[in-house]
Amino acid sequence: MIGTCADFQLLILINEPEDQKLNDMPSGTYQAAYSVAQFCAAHGFTNVMFYKLMKQGRGPRIMKVGTRTLISVEAAADWRRTMEDGAEVIEPRRSGVRSSRCVDGAPDTGERLPTTRKQAVAAGDIGGAE
């Protein structure tokens, strides 16, 4: 029995090298899963970072198909939401203003720090030239 055109396209996808699979998909075909390399490329980090996240329990849900590790599109979306929810918002620092994370553990008073030696001498923080 001769296969249909769809069967032939599926066979081509299965036999392509890993980095080309699902990238040049026939029009009208839906990408349902990422390989690890595709997932990393799509999210802007390396395979090493992917496996580091997995080891920490912070990676996406995966599925094994034979020897391949795949991440479904839904699992990728869920992972992104989880990462966004757990992200820490860091406010930008303004020059010359103490951070709320003082080194000595003292609370932030909001006072401006001297930015030049002359200002430090005038504030009495350091001794003047004699």
Disulfide bonds with the S-S distance in Angstrom:
none
